[in-house]
């Protein structure tokens, strides 16, 4: 069954549904990224302090405490489940675009690797493997780039006639 490129042939109402979904999803996703930027300052030390606290830093302007095991497990659980569904739905829509097959395959699979690296990394960092903060930052960046590229290709497929 050939589905590559069929996004151009979808009825107008299906295209509008996908457009509304992708736009709403993007608002939520980038709102979450904004929250991460606000709470971690988008740097490895900020990521570490967010989960491990900064109680030993006498120069800290805002006191942060180590997350409890329940807090970390809840965060990891909720994000892995919700982001998996989000990226699965995005991948199904992306599959219908005319994007190069290799690039499309990468954009469809990479987010799942990044989800595991990011949120598995948060748990491992919380257990004491502090160098995971670099893995978390890189995988989070890759996840965001994959999301952005996927959305851009989907919007292009919806808005530009083949």
N, C-alpha and C positions, 0 to 999 in steps of 0.2 A: 504494500500500500504506500503510495507516494503522498506525503503531506507537506513536503518542503515547497514553499512558495504559494500555498493555497490561501494564505491570509488575505491576499489581494482579491480573492474570489468570494470571500465571506459576504453575506448579506449586510446591508447597512446597519441593521439593528444589532447584529452580532459584533460588528466592528465598534459600534458605540458602547456596547457592554464591555468589551475588552478595553477600550479607551478609558471608560469610567473606572474599571477595576485597576488598571495600571497606574492611572493618575492618583487614585485614592491610596493604593499600596505605596506609591512613591512618597506621598505626604507622610504616611506612617513610618516608612523606612528611614527617610531623611530626618524626620522628627526624632527618631531613636538615635541616629548618628549625632544629631545636635546635642542630645542628652549625654551621650558618651563623651563628646568634646567638652561639654560643660563640667562633667564630673571627674574627668581624667586629665584635662588640659592637653589631650591628644599626644601624650608622651609616655614612654615606658615607666618612668617613676610614678607618674600620676595613676597609671593602671595598677601598679603595685600598691600604692597607698589606698586606692579605692577598695581593695579587697583585704589587704593586710593591715590597714591603719597606718597612722603616723604618730603614734603616741610617744615615740622616742625622739621625735624631731622637735626640739625646743624652739626652733624658729618658725614653726608652722603657724600660719595665720588662721587656719581652720582645723580644728581637732577632728580626726577620723579614727574610728575604731575598727578592729578586725571583724569581718563578717563572721557570723556563727555558721556552723556546718549546715544547719537547716536553711539559712539564707542563701548560701552558695549553691546547695543542691537544688533549691527551688528555682534560682536564677538559671542554672545550667539546664535543668529539666524543661522549664518553660520556653527558653530560647531555642533549644535544640528541636523541640516539637514544633513550635510555631514557625521558625525559620525554614524547617524542612518542608512544611506544607507550602509556605510562600514560594520557595524556590522550585518546588515541584510544579506548582501551577504556572509559574513564570516559564519554566522549561517547556511545558506542554505548548504554551502559546508561542514561545521562541521557535519550537520545532516547525511551526507552520510558516516561518519567514523564509526569505530567499538568501539568507546569510550563508557564506562559505561553510561547508559541512564540518571541516575541522575546527574552525572558530566556534561554530554553533555547538559542537560537541563539548568543547572546552568550557564554554559559558554555561552549558547545561549541567556539567558534572562538578566543576571547580567549587561552586558554592557549598556543596555538601562536604567536601574536604575541609574548606575553611570553617564551616560550622563546627565540625569535630575539633579542629585545631584551636579555634578561638575559645569555645566553651569548655572543651576538655583541658585546654591550656589554663583557663581561669581556675578550674578545680585543682590542677596540678600545682599551679603557682600558690594557691591557697594552702596546699599541703606542705609548702616549703621549697619547691623547686622554682626559685624566683627568676631564673633566666627565661622561664616561659613567657614572661611579659613581652619579650621580643617576638616570640612566635605569635602571641595574641595580637600584637600590633600589626605584624605583617599579614597574618591571615585575615584579620578584620579589614585591612586595606584592600586585600584581594577580593574579599566578599563584596565590598562596596563598589569596587571597579567592575566586577562581574555583574552586579545588580544594575549599575548605571548603563553599562554597555547593552545588556539584555533589553532594558527598557527603551533605550535609544533605537535599537534595531526593530523592536516591536512597533514603536511609534512610527518609525519610517515605513514599515510594512503596512500600517493602518492608514497613514496619511498621504503616501505617495503612490500614485498609480503605477503599476508595472508596465 
